[in-house]
Amino acid sequence: MLLPINGITMRSVILSAVLISLSSVALADDSTVAHYRFESQKQSEQIELTNVKHQSLSAGKLVSPEPLDNVGSAAFDGKTAIAYTKLLSNHKGLRHNFTWEGFFLSSASNQMETDGAINDRFITQFIDELGGSTRLTVGLTTFKAGGPQYLCIAFGGSANRHNGKKIKVIPDVWHHFAVVHEGTGNSGTITWYLDYELAGQIRLEGKIERTTLNEPGTYPVTIGARRLHNKVLNRGFEGSLDEVRLSSRPLKPEEFLRIKEYSFERNVDVAVFEDVPKSFAWNFDKLQATEMLSHEFVGFVPMPQAYSPRGYRIGRGRHAARIVHDIQLPAGDYDLLMRATADTILTADGKRLIDARVGTNNPLGDLTLAQRDYRATWKSTGAATPFELSAVFDKNTHPDVIVCYAPAGTDKWQFLGAAAEDAPAASKPAWAVYRGRMARFFRTIEQDRKVASVARGDERWKRHHEEAANIAAQWGTPLPSSLKGASKDINPIDAILGASFAKDKVTPANLVNDIDFLRRITVDVTGRIPTLKEIQEFNKFDPKSRREQWIDRLLKSDEWADSWVGYWQDVLAENPTILKPDLNQTGPFRKWIYESIRRNIGMDRFATELILMEGDDSQGGTAGFAKAADNDSPMAMKAHIIMQAFLAADMKCARCHDSPVSPFVQSDLFSLAALLNEKSLAIPATSVIPQLPDGRKPGVTASLKPGDRITPKWTLNHIQKVEVSGSFRRPRSQVAAIVTSPANSRFSGVMVNRIWRRFMGVGMVEPVDDWSDSREPANADLLRFLSWSFVKSGYDLKAVSRMIFNSNAYQRQVVDQPGKDTPLFASQTRRRMSAEQVIDSLHVVVEKQFEGEELTFDPNGTRGFINLGIPTRAWHLTSMSNERDRPALAMPVNQSLVDVLVTFGWRETRPSPQTDRDQSITPLQPLMIANGLLSQRLIRLTDDSELTEICLKDIAVDELVGQLFLRVLSREPDAEERAIFVELIGPDYEHRRTGKPKPKVVKRRRAYVDWDKHLKAEASAEILAAEKLVRAGEPPTVRLTQDFRERVEDALWSLMNSPEFLFMP
C-alpha cells in the first residue's frame, strides 16, 4: 500500500538523540589555555555569556553512536548573543604559536549577506582595548547573498580576509574548525582546517596589513560575535558552538579534538548514468553506466564532482542513479519510509513498492524540486531480497533520497542497507552527517576521479583519431608524383618543393649556419632566444644530427606551449580585463590554450573543446570564451570567431547584412549562432542595418529583420559539407563534429596553413583566415600532403611542426624576392620577433624574472574581479585597465612591460579576432628599447644579476665580450666587433673589482593594488612610492667600479638595440 505523508513530522526521525565523544588525551593537554564546554547556562569564572542560550544535544545536535558526558552546547542568535572570555587578547599563550579550535553548527536558516568580511565570527582577538580593531578572527562568510558558507580567517578590515580553498560548509551539521599560528606576526604561517582537512594557509611576511599579525591588545577574546568599540554588537554567528579550546602551542591535526564516529562500510553499489534522454522509460537495460560509486545505505546523496574528459569541473545534466542491493531482515512485516527530492522508484524482488514520480514520466517530464515523503509496507520472508532504488535528477535537483525501515508498528527506524552493527538510528541529523561524511570522502577521491576522467577522454580521442585517419585515406592518393620513388632520407616537404623548383627553374637559397638555426628554432619553439647554457649544449651535439636532436629536445619543453598562447589569444579574441567590462570582453581561457598545447592534444580536440565552452579558466576550461560583454548577440560573435579560426571563413559582414564580398547571408551566421546558443535566438535591432523612411537605400541587403527568430541549423555546406551521423549530447557538439570532420579537408588544410605561415612567414593560401574567394594555393600538392599528414598524425601540432622544422625549406637563409606574387618557398621570409618574444628574450639576456604585480584589483576575491595571477611570461599580461590614471590602481612594473608590448604590435584588448598583427616599423620601437623603463631596469648590473657574477670572474676581456654577444645575439663577434667592444670595456679592466663583499639583496616589494582601498590617500601614497622605486631601479652592484659597470651596461645596451636582436636570422 502506498501512502504519501507530505508534511508529516516523525518524532523518531527528527528527535533521535545522537551525541559526541571527545578524546580524553586531547582534553588533558597541559598546553590548554582555556576550554569552553558550554555544559550549562551558568556564568563561570572563565566566561561571561550574554543572551547565549544553553541547549541539550538532542534534536539533531552533536553526533555519536551513544550518549556521553557532553550534554550541552551554546546557541547564538547572530544578533544579541556574545560570550566574553576572561582572557585578554594579549594573554601570553595567545600572542604567538597558538591553536584555536572547536565545533560549530550553522543553521540552514542563516541567510548571511556578503560584505567582504567574515559575516559570522566564532572567535575574535583584538589589537586595542575597546574591541574596535580586530587582530585575528575565524568564522563563516559567503560570496553570494544567501549562497553557500565557507570557513575563513581575517585580520582587521574587510580587505584582509583570507578565503583559502573555499570548501563549502554543510548547514545543520556539526563541523570541527581549527586555526593554527606558527612563528611571529611578521614571519610565520597561519593555517586553518575544516573537519580536519586543510582549508587554507597564509604566509606572514610583515610587509603589508594583509600578511601581518599585529600585536594583541587588552580587550577580551570574544566568542560568537564582537562588540564594536564596546558598543554595537555585530558579526554575530547564527548557530551553535561547543568545545571551544584555546591552546598555547601550534597543534598538529592529529592532536585536535575529535568526534567519535561509528564504524561504517560502503558496500552499496551505485550505478550512475549520464545524459539520460527525455524518452527514457526507466529501462536501464538500454543505458550504459558511466561510473560506479559506493554508498553506506540504500539511498542517494549529492554526487561527487563530475569532470570533463579534459579534467575540469562540469555540471551534471539530466542523469540517473540505480542501486540493486540484497537486503536480508528477519521474517516479519516492516514499514518503509522514503523521502525524495527527485523522481524515484523503489522495488523489492521486482515488485514496485513506491513510485515517487511526478506526472506521467513516460517520457520523462520536467523534474521537481519539492521534497516528498512516501510510506509503504513490505513483508520479509527472512531470505535475502533484491531491492532496487532508481532515480532521475537534472542540474537543478540535488540527489537526496533516503530510505528507512522499521518493524511494523514501531518507531525503531534504521537506514536501509546499513551494514555496521553500531550504525546510528535513522534521523534527519544522522542523514545530514552521512551526507557530510560522503562529501568529504568524495573530496578525497576527487583527484583520482579527475585523472580517470582525463584518461577515458584521451582514450576516446585516440579511437576517434584512428577513425579519422581511415576516413582521410579515402581522400585519394595523398602522395604527389614528386614523392613517388623519392628517397626516404629526403624530407617530403623538400621533395615536393624540389619538384616545383625544377619546374620553375628556381635555385633555392643556402641553409643557415648552425648558430643562426639555433636562434631561429629556439625563438619559434620556445618564444625566446637561447640561453648561453643552451648554446654551449647545442655545440656539444654531433654536427651531423644536432639540428634534428635540438628540434626534438625543444619540442619536449613546456615552453612550446608558451610560444603559441599569444597567437591563439589573437585568433580567438581572448579578451579578459581585470576591472570593468569592455566591448566583447571575454572571460579568460588562456590557461586552457596553454594546457592544450602543452599536453599536445589533437587540434580537432582543441577546436571541439573551445566550441563546447565548458569549465572556467581556473580549471583550464573554455567557458570564458562564451562571454562577449556589451555585445547584442554574443553567440554571433563566437560563430564569426570559430569560422574564421578553423575554416578560414570571414563572416563579419553577415552580422548586419548579407555579405557582398563573400558567400554568406545573415541567416548563415545567425543559424550557426543559434546552434552555439543551443536554442533559437532573436535578431537584435542593432544587428541589422537600419532603413530610414524616405532615406537612401543601403548598398547592401539585410535579409533579416529585427525580432526574427532563427532556429539552430547548419547552413554552411558550401564551406564545410559533411554528413554527421549519430546523436549529439548538445548542439555545440554537432557544430564541433561538423567543423572538424575529417570527411572534408577544409579544417585540416586551414590548420596546417596556419602552422606553415607561422614558421615560414607566408602561407600557402593567403590570407590564412579568409579562403572565401577560392584562391588557389601556392603549392596545392604540399598543402594537400601536409593536410593528410596532419589528420593521419591525430591532428598533432608537434608532428607537422617537426616535419617543417626538419625541412631544408625552414632552414634556408632569408633572401628577399621582390615582385613575386606567388611564394615559391625557395628561401625563408624575413620575420621580426613578436612583442611577446621581444619581452621574454630581453629577460633571458640578463636572466631576470619579471617581478611584476599580481594582475588583479581584487586580491581578496570579494568583488568578483578577474585575477590573472603574477605574470612570468609575456602572454600572461593584459590591459592595466587604468585609463583614468588613478595612482592607487597603478602597476608600475607590469605597465613597463605592457608599454613595450604595445609598441611592438600587441593589443591591450582584443575585441575582434586577428591573425596578423601590425608589423609596421615605427620610430617609437627603437626608442622604447633604447630609453624605456624596462630596458633601463634590465641592463643595470645589480648584485643579484648573473652578468655581475660573470664580470667578477677571472676571465679575459675578449672572453667577456664574447659572452655578451652570445647572450644577446646568440653568436660570437667577428674580429672588428670584438676589437670595438674590447676597446669599450677594456680600460682599467684589471681594477674593475672594488673588493667589497656582496651585500644582502633585498627584493623590491611588489605594489599591492586593491580596489577596496584605492580611494584612500595612504593607498595612493603606497603605490606612488612603489612606482618611484621601479623608476629608480635596483641599486647597482657595489662590487664593480662605477666606470667599468657603466661601460658593460653601454655594451649591453648597444647590442640590445641592434636590429639583429629583433629580427630572426
N, C-alpha and C positions, 0 to 999 in steps of 0.2 A: 504494500500500500504506500502511495506517495503522498506526503503531507507537507506543503510549503509552510514554513514558520517564519516568514519575513518579520523582522522587528522584535522577535521574542528574545528576552534576555534569560539565559540559563544560569542559575546560581552556581552550578558545578563548573560551568565553562568559564565564568567570569571571576569567581571568588576563590578559586583554588589557591591555598596558601603555599607559596614556594619561597624559600629563604636562602640566606647566604652563609658561607663558611669562609673564614679568613685564616690565613696561615699563622699559626701560633709563633713560628720563628720570626715572621715579619713583625708581629705585634711586640715582640720582646726586644727589638733592635734598640740598642742604647744610644744610637745617633738620633733618635726621635726627639724633636724639639716640642712638638705638640701633636696630639692625635684626638680629633673631634669625632666622637662616635654617634652623637645625636640619639642616645638611647631614651631620653625623656625630654620634656619641655622645660625642666627646671633650669634656672640660671646656675652657673657654676663659677668657680674661680678662674677657669680657663677661658670662658667665652660669654658674651652678653648677646642674647637673642632679642631682636625687635621684630614683632609681627611674623616670626618664623613659627610655623605650626609643626607639631610633632605628629607623626603618623606611624601606624604599625606597618609591618612589612607584608601584610596580607593584601589581597585585592590587586595582585599583579605587581608587587614591588620586587625586591631583590630575589634572585632565582637560585635555588639549590634543591637537591633531592629531599632534604629533611630539615625540620626546624632546628635552629641552633641558637646561640646566645645573642645574636644580633637581632633585636626585636623592633628597632625603630629607625627612622630616617627623618631628615628635615625637609619640609616643603616650603618653597619660596614662591611668592606670587608675582614677582617681576616688577612690582610697583612700590610696595611699602616694606617688604621683608629684607632684613640685613642682619648679619651676625658680625659683631665686633670681637676679635680675639683680644686677649690681654697681652699679646706680643706686639711690641713696637716694630715698625718696618726695619729699623736698624739693629734689630736683635743680632747678636754676633753669629748665631747659627744660620742667619738668613742673608748675610751680606754677599758671600761668595760660596761656591761649591755646595749647593743645596739641592734638595728634591722636594717638589710638591706633588701630591697625588691624592686620589680619591675616586669615588664613584658618583656618577650623575645619571639622572633620567630626565630627558627633556620631553615635555608634554607635546603630543601631536597638535594640541590647540595653540601652541606657541607660534604665532604668525609674526615673527620678528621682521622689522623693517631693515633696510640696508642704508648705512650712512658712512661706510668706510672704516668704522671702528669695530671693536668687539661689542656686540649688542648685549649679550648675556654673560656676565662675569661670574666665574667660580671663586677665584682668589685674586686679591689685588694688594700690591705692595706700593708704597708711595715714597716720593723723594722730599716731601715737605712736611709741615706739622699741621696742615689743615685739610689734607686729603684732596687738594686741588690738582696735583701733578702726579701722574702715575709713574712708578718705576718699572713695574712688570705686572702683567695680568694675563690670566688664561681663562678662556671661555668659548662661547659659541658665536658664530656670525653667519650671515647669509649673503650671497652675492646678488640675490634677486628677491624682492619683497615676496614673502610667503613661500620662498623656494627652499631647497634642501639646506640643512645646517651643517657647519663644519667646525672642527676644533682648531682654534688659532691662539697665538700669543701676541702680545703687543707691548711696546714701550709707550711713553706718553705721546699723545697726539694721534689722530686718525691716520696720519701718513706713515706711522711706524708700526702698523700691523703686519704680521708675517703669516701668510696663509698655508705654507707648507705644501703637502701633497694633495690637499683637498679631498680627504676621504669623507664620504657622507656619513652623517650620524643618523642612525635609525631611531625615530621617536618612540616613546613609550617602552623603551628597553633600557635596562641598566648597562652603562658602559664604564670602563675604567679609563682615567686620564692620568698623565704624569708629565711633569716639566722638570728637566734636569739641567742645572748650570754647572759648568766646569771652567776653572780658570779665574780671570778677573773680569771687571767690567769693560776693559779695553782690549783684552786678549784672552779669548776663550771661546766657548760654544754654549748655546742653549739648544737643547733637544727636547722635543715633545712627542708623546706617544698616545695613541688611541687604541684601547683594547690590546695593549702590549705590542702593537705594531708601530714602527717608526712613522710618525705623521709629518715631521719636519725638523730641520736643523738650520741654524744660522751661525755664522762665524762672527764673533765680536772683534772689531778692529779698532774701535775708538775714534774713527775719523769723522763720522757723521752721526747724527742722532739715531739713525736707523740701525746702526751697528754698535751702539754704545749702551751699556747697562750702567746707568748713573748711580752715584752713591745714594743709599736709602736715607729717608728722613725719620721723623719721630711719630708720625701718625700711625695708629694701629693697623695691622693687617686685617682686611675685611673679607668676609665670605658671602657670596650670593648677590652682591651689589657694591656700589660705592656711594658715599655721600659727598657730593662735590662741594669743596670749600666748607665742609662740615655743615652744609645747609640742605641742598637739594639732593634727594636720592635719585640716582639714575643708573643705567646699565644693569638693571636688575635681571636676575635669572628666573625664568618661569619653569619650575620643575622641582626635582628632588635631588638632594646631595646627601652623601653618607660617607663615613670612614675617611674623612679628610685628614691626611697626615703630612706634616712638615718635618723634613729630616735635614740634619746639618752636614750631610755629605752627599755627593752625587751617587745615587744608587744605580745599579745595573738592572735591566728589565727583569732578570730572574729574581731580584730582591723585592719587586713591587708586591703590594697587596694582591691577593688572588681570589677569584671566585672559584669555588669547587663545583665542577660540572660532573654530571653523571656520565658513565661510560656509554658510548653510542657506537653504532655500526651503520655504515652507509651500504646497505645491501639491497636496496630497492632500485632497480634499473629503470631509467627514464630515457625513452627514445624521443628525439626532437626532430621535427620535420619543418624545414623552411619553405617559404614561398608557396603556401597552400592556396590553391586556386579557389575562386568562389564556387566553382562547380563541384567542389569536394563534397562527397555524400557520406562522409565518415567511414569510408572504405580504405583502411590503412594498407591493405594489400597492394594498392596501386601507387603507394608513396614509398620513396626511398629515404630512410632516416639519414639525416645529415650529421648527427652526433649522438653520443650516448653519455648520460650523466648518471650519477649515483646519489640517491637520497636516503634519509633515515626512515621516512614514513611514506605511506601511500598518500601522496599529495603533491602539489606543485608550489614552489616558491619562485621568486623572480630569477630568471635565467642568468647565467654568467654572461659577461660581456661578449658580444659577438665581434668577430674580426673578419675583415675582408681578406681575399686572397693575397692582398698586399701587406696585411698586418696592421691596418689601422682600425680603430673602433668604428663600428657601424651599428645603426639601429636595426632591430629585427622588424620585418614586416609581418604579414599575416603568417603565423606559424602554429604548429600543433605540437602537443606532447602526449605521450602514451605510456602508461605503466601496465605491465602484466606481471602480477606477483601472487604467489601461492600464500594463502592465509590459512593457518590451522588453529582453530579455537575449540575449546571443549564443547561437546554437543549441547545444544540448547538454543533458545531464542535470544536474539540481540536487536537492540535499537541502533540504527545508523544515523549519523548526522553529517551532512555535507554543507560546508559554506564555500561559495564560489563567487569569484568576480569575473567569470568568463563562462562561455557556453561549454557545458561539461556533461559527460555521460559516465555513470558508474554501473558496472555489471558484475555479477558473480556467477561463475560457471556458465557463461553465455546468456544468463537471464538479466534483463535490464532492471536494475533496482531504482535508479534515479536518472531522470532525463531533465537536466537543468539547462535546456536550450531555450532561447527566446525566439518566438516566431516559428515559421516552418523549417527554416535552416536547411532546406533541400531545394535548390542550392543554398549555401551558407548565406545568411542575411547579415545585416550590419551588427557588429558585436556591441554589447552593452558594457557599461562600467559599473552598474549597480551591483552591490553585494547581495546575494540571495542565499537564504538558508533553506535546506530541504531535509526531511526525515523519511526514513524507510525502515522496514523490518526485514530481518533475514534469519533463517533457521540453519544452524550449523549441525552437520552430522558427526562432527569430531574429526573428519578427514580433511586433508589439505584441499582447499578450494581455490581455483584460479580467479582472482579479482582483476578486472580491467578498469582503469580510470583513464579517460581521454578528454582532452580539452583543446579548444582553439583560441588563440589570442591574436590581437593585432598590436600595432605600435602604441596604441593608447590604453591597452589593458595590461595590467601587471599580473603575471601568473601568481595567483594566490588562491589555492584550492585546498581546503582542509577536510579530511575525512576522519571521523571519530566513531568509536563503537562503545557500547556498554551493555551488560546483561539486561535483558528486558525488564523494565520497571524500576531500574536503579539509576543512580546518578554517578556511577563509577566509570567515568569516561576515560578512554585511552585512545591514543593516536593509532590508526590502523597501520599495521606493518612494523610497529616498534619492536626491535629485536632485543634491546637491552633489558635485563631484569629490573634495573633500577630506573627505568625510564619514568619521567615525571608524568603525573596525571595530565590529561588534556585540558588546556585552558588557553584563553586568549593570550595572556602574557607568556606562557610556555611556548606557544607557537611563535610569538614575536621574537623570543630568544633564539628559537630554532632558525628562524629566518635570518637573524643576525649572524648566527654561527655559520650558516651555509654561505652567506655573503662573504664572510671572512675566509672561509675555505675556498670559495671561487677565486678570491683575490690571490691566494697562494698558488693556484694553478694557472693564473692568468697568462704568465709568460709562456708556459708550456703550450697553452691553447693557441696563443698567438703564433708561436713557431710552427705548430702543426698546421694551422690555417695557411700560413705562407707556403709551407711545403706542399700542401694539397693544391694551392693555386699554381705553384711553379710546375707541378706535375701536369696539371690540366693544360697549361700553356705549352708545355713540351709536346704533348699529344697534338695540340692544335697546330703547332709549327710543323710537325711531321705531315699532317694532313695538307697544310698549305703548300709544302714542298711538292707533294704529289699533284696538287692542282696546278701549280706553276709549271710542272713538267709538261702539261697539256697546252702550254702556250705555243708549242712548236720548238724546233731546234734552237736553243739559245746561243749556240756557238756560231759566230760568223765564220765565213770561209777563211778569214785570216788566221783563225786559230786551228784549223784542221791541219794536222801534221806538224804543228809548231812544237818546238822543244818544250818539255815540261819545266826546264830551267828558266824559261822566259816568262816574266810576269804577263798574264793575259791582257792587262791594260796596255803594256808596251807592244804586244803583238798586234793588237787591234789598231793602235795609233800608228805603228810602224807601217801597216798597210796603207793608211791614208797619207803618210809622209811620202811613201814611194809613188803613190798615185799623183800627188800634187807636187812632186819633186822638191820637197822641203828637207832641209838639213836641220835636225833638231839641235838645240843648244847642248853644250857640255854639262856634265854633272858638277855640282858644287863640291868644294873640298870637304873633308870630314868635319872640320870645326864649324863651318857655315851650316852644314847639315845638322850638326848637334844643336846649334842655336835655333834653327828653324823648327826642327821636330819637337824640341823641348817647349818652345813657346806654343806651338799648335796643340800639343797634347796636354800640357800642364797649365798653360795660361801665364807662364812667367819664364824669364830667361834661366839658363842653367846656373847652378851654383859652382863655385870654384872646386868643391869636392867632386861634383858630378863630372866636370871637365876632366879632372885627373883620373877618375874611374873609367870614363869613356876611352881615354887614351891607352888604358891598360888592356883593352879588349883586342883580340886578333883583328888586324886591319881588314881581313877578307870577310869577316862576318860581323864586325862591330855595329854596323848600321842596323842590321836585322835584329841583333841581340838588344840593342838600345831601344828600338821600337817596342819589342816585346816587354822590356822592363818598364818603360814608361806607361804602357797601356795597362799594366797591373796596378798602377798607382791610383789612389783615390782622387788625385789631382786631375785625372782625366775628366771627372765629373765637374770639378771647379771650372775647367776651361769651357764647358758647354752651358753653364747656367745662364750667364748673361745673354747668350744668343737666344735661348728659348724664352727668357723673360721678355725680350723684344718681340719675338714672333707670336707669342701667346698673350701679349699685353698684360703681363703680371704687373699690377699697379697698386700695391698697398701703400697707404700713408699712415704715419704714426700719430696723426691728430684727427682732423675732421675730414669727411669725405670730399674728394674732388670728383670731377666728371669721370665716369667709368672706373672709379676706384674699385679694385677687387680686394678680396681677402688675399693674404699671402699664400702662395703654393710653391715657393722656391725650394723648401725642403724636399717636397715631392720630386721636383725636377732633379735636384742633386742626387737623391737616393735612387731614382730611376736610372740615371746614367751610371752612378757608382755600382749598382747591382747589375748593370748591363742587361736590363730586361729588354725583350724584343720591342722595337719601335712601334709595332702594331699594338702591343700591350700598353705602351706609353700613350698612344692616341686613345685607346679604349678607356684607360683609367681617367684621362682628362675628361673625356666626354661623359663618363658616369658621374663625375663631380661628387665624390664621396670622401668623407674623412677630412678633418680640419688640418691646418698646417702643422700644429704641434705634434700630430701623429704621422706627418708625412703624407697627407691626403690632398685631394683636389677640390674640396668643397668651396674653397676660396675663389676658384675660377667662375663659379656660378654668379658671383656678385658683380654688378655694374652700377655703381652709385649714380644717382641723378640721370639715369637712362630710362626713357619711357618704355623700352622693351628690351630688358637685359638679355633675353634668350636670342633675340635677333642679332644682338652684338656678338654673342657667343657663336651663333651659326656662321656669321661672317668670319670670325677668327678661325674656327675649325676648318672651314672650306679652304681658306687661303693658306693655312699652315700645312694641311695634309693632302689637299687635292689641287693646290695651285689654282683655285677659282676665286677671283676677287669679286665679291658680291656687294661691296659697299654702296654702289649706286642703287641697287634694288631695295635699299632701305626706305627710300622715299618715292621712288618711281621705277618704271621699267627701264632697265639699262639700255642706253643707245649704243654702247660700245662692246657689250658682251652679251651672251645668250641667256640672260637671266631677267625674269619679271619679278615683280614684288611678291607674288604668291609663292615663288620658289623659295625665297628667303624665309618668309613667314610660315610656310608649311614645315620647313625644317626647324624653325624656332619653336613651333608648336610641338614637334617631336621632342625637342630638348626640354620644353616646358612640361611634357608628359600629359598634356591636356590642351584643349583648344584655347586660343587666345584671341583677344580683340585688337584690331588695328587702332593704335592711338592716333589722335588727330595730328599730333606733332610729327608723325612718321609719314605724312602724305603732303605733297606739295600743294599749298592752298590755291584755289582758283577764285579770284575776286570777281564779283558781278561786274560785267562790262569791262573787266580787266584784260590785259594782254594774255593771250593763250600761251601757256608754257611750251617751251620747245621739246619737252619730254612728256611722256604719257604716264599717268598714275592709274593703273588698272584696279587698284583697291580704294575703297572709301573708308573714312574714319568710322569705327564701330563694327566693320565687317568681322565676323568670327571665322577664324581659319582653323581647320581641323588638322591634326597631326598626319602628315603624309610625306613620303619621299617622292619628289617630283623631278629629281635631277639625274635621270637616266642618261641624258645626253652628256653628262660629265662622268658618272660612275654607274654604269648599267650592270647590275648583278642581281641574281636571284638568290635570296637568302631563305633558307628553309628552317623549319623548327619554330618553337615558341620562344619568346624572349621574356626575361624576368621583368623588363621595363622597356618603354620606348627608347630610352637612351641606349640601351644595349643593342637595339635594332640599328640605330644610327651608327654605332661603333662597328657593328658587323659589316654594314654596307661600305663605310668609309675605308676600312682596312681589308676588304675582301681580296684574297689572292686570285679570285676569278678574273680580276681586271688588274692590269699592271700600272694603273694610274697612281695609286698610293705608293707603291714601291719605287716607281720612277721618280715621283716628286721627291721622295726622301733621299734617294741616292744622288739626285741632282743637287739637293741642298748640301749634302756632305761634300760632294765634289767641289762645289763652289766655295765652300768654307776653307778648303785646303789648297785649292788651285787658283782662287781669286776670280774666276769667271765660270759660269755654269754651262752645261751642255745645252740647256734651254734657258733663255733669258727673256723676261725676268723670272726668277725661280719661283715666285709666288703668284704668277698670273700666266697660265697657259691658255687663256680663253681664245686667243686668235689663232690657235692651232699652228704655232710656229714649228718648223722642222728643227730637230736637234742638230747641234754642230756635228755630232758623230752618233748617228742612230744605233749603229752596231754596239758601240761602247755603252750607251745608255741602256740598251736592252740587256746586254750581258750583265752589267752591274745590278740592274733591277732583278733579274733572275737569280743572281748570286745572293742578293740580299734576302730574298724570300727563302732560298734554299738554306741559308745560314740561320734561319729563325729570326729574320729581321734584325740581325746582330749588327749594331752600330760599330762595334770594335772590329768585327771581321771585315767589313767593307773598308773601314778606315785603314786597317792594317794592309790590305791589298793596295790601297792608294799610296800609303807611306813607303811601301817597299818598291814601288814602281820608279822607273827612271823618269817618268813624266813629273812626278812630285819632286824628285831630287835634282832636277835641272836648274841651271843658272837662270837668273832673271834677264831676259832680253826684251826690250821694248819693241813692239811690232806695230808702228803707226799705220793707220789706213786699212787695217784688217777688219773686215766686217764680221767674218766668221772665225772664231778661235780655232786654231789647229792643235793647241796644247803641245807645241814643239819647244816651249820654254815655260818657266814659271812666270807668274804675274807679280809685279811689284806690289807688295802689301805693307801697310803700316800697322803697327800693333794697335789693338783695340784699346779703348780707355781703361778697361779693367786690366789688360795686360801691362799697360804702362805703370799703373799704380802698384800692382803686385811685383813687377820687375824692379822698380825703384827700391822697394823694401828688401828684395833679395840681394841687391848690390851691397847693402850695409848690414844685412842680417838682423833687421829690427822688425818688431811687431807693430801693428797699427796703434795699439794703446788708445783706441777710441772710446767714446762714451757708449753706454747702453742705449740702444735705439728704441726708446720709449719715453713718453711723457707721463706714464702711469706705472712707476716701479712697484707699487703696492698692489696692482691689479684691482683697484677699487672703482675705476671708471670704465673699464671695458675697452680702453685703447689698445692698439696693437703693440706688442713687444717683440721686436725682431732680434733681440739679444745684442751682445757685444761683437762688432764686426772684426773678422780676422782675414777675410778676403774681400776684394772689391765688390763682388756680386752681392755681398751681404748688405750693402749700403742702400739707402733710399733717400727721398727728399727729406730735408730737415724740417719742412713744414713750419717755417718761422718767418712768413712773409712780412709780418709787421715788425720784425727785428726786435722782439721783446728780449731784453738781456737775460732774464731768468729762464728762457727756453732755448738758449744758445748751446750748441755742442761744438766747441771750437776745434777739436781735433777732427771730428767727423766732417765738419764744414770744410776744413782744409783739404780733405780727401775728395769731397764732392766737387769742390771748385775745379780741381784738376780733371776729374771725370767729365764734367760738363764741357770743359774747354776742348776735350778730345771726342766730342760727339755723343756722350752718354746722355740719356734722358732722365731727368729727375722724376718725371711722371710719364706713364705710358698709356695715354687714353685710347690709343689705337694700335693695332698690330703693325710691326715694322720688321722687314728683313734687312734692309740696307740702311746703315746709319750715314749721317752726313760725314763724309771723309775729306771735306774741304780743309786745305791748309790755311790757317789764319795767323796773323801776327801775334795773337794772344797765346798761341800754343808754346812757342819758344820762350816768350816772356814768362809764362807760368812755370816752366821748368827752370828758367834762369833765376827768377826772383820771387817765386811763390813761397808761401809759408811752409808748405810741405817739404820742398827741396832744401830750404834752409835748415829745417829740423833734422832731416836725414843726413845731410852732408857733414854736419858738425861731428868732430871726433870727441866723444864723451867717454867717461870711464867705464861705461857698460857696452862700448862699441867694440865689435870684433876687429874693425880696422885699426883701432887704437892698439890692440894687443899685437897686431901684425907689425905696426910701426915700431913697437918696442923690442921686437925680436932682433937677434944678431944676424941680419941679412944685408946684402949689398944693396945700394940704392937702385941699381938697374933691375935687381930682382923684385924690389918693391914696386917699381914702375910696371914690371911685367904682371904682377899680381893685380894691380889696379886695372889694367887693360882686360885681363881675363875676367875680373868681376863685373865690369861694366859692359864690355863689348864681346866677351867670350873668345878673345883671341890675343895672341902675343902682339906687341907693337912691332912695326918694321924698324929698320935702323934709324931712319930720320925721326920717326916719332919717339923712339927710345931716347935719342940724343936730346930732343927738345924737353922731354919730361925729366930726364936726369938733371938737366941744367936748371929746371924749375925747382926740383925738390932737393937737389944735392948740396947747396951751400950750407956749411956747418952741420952736415949730416951726422958726423961723429959725436956731436954735442947736443943731439936732439932730446935726450933724456934729461929730466930735471933731477932725478934721484928721489923724488917724493914718493911716499907709499900710496898704494891705491886706497882712496877713501871709501867709506861705506856708501854705496849707491842707494839713494832714497828715491823710489819711484814716484813720479808725479801723481798726485791723487786725481782720479777721473772726476770731471764735473758731474754732479748729481742733479739731474733735471727732474722736476716733479710739478705737474700741473696744479696740484693742490696747494703748492707753495708759491707759484710763480708771480703772484701779485704782492708778495711780501718783500719789503726792502732788503731784508737780510739774504733772501734767495738771489736777488739781482746782484747784490754785493759779492756773494759767493761765486756766482758764475763769472762775473767780471774779473774777479781775482784769478779764477782758473784760466780765463781767456788770456789774461796778461802773462801768466806763466807759459802758456802754449806759444805765444808770440815771442817770448824771450828765449824759449827753447831750453833744453837741458844744459846745465853748466858744462863748459868744455873741460877736457881732462887736464889735470894738474901735473901729469907725469911726462908730458911733452912740452917743449918750449912753445910759446905762442907763435913765434915766427915760423917754425917748422910745421906746426899744426895747420896754420893758415895756408901754407904752401901746398900741403897734401890736400886740404879742402878745396883749394883752387884747381888742383889737378883733377880731383873727383868731379867737381862742378863742370869743368870743360868737357870731360868725357860724357857725362850725362846729357849735356846739351848738344852733343854731336848728332846730326841726322842719322848716323849709323846706329845709334842706340834705338831709335824709334822704328826703323824700317827693317823688315825681315830680309835676311841675306838671300 
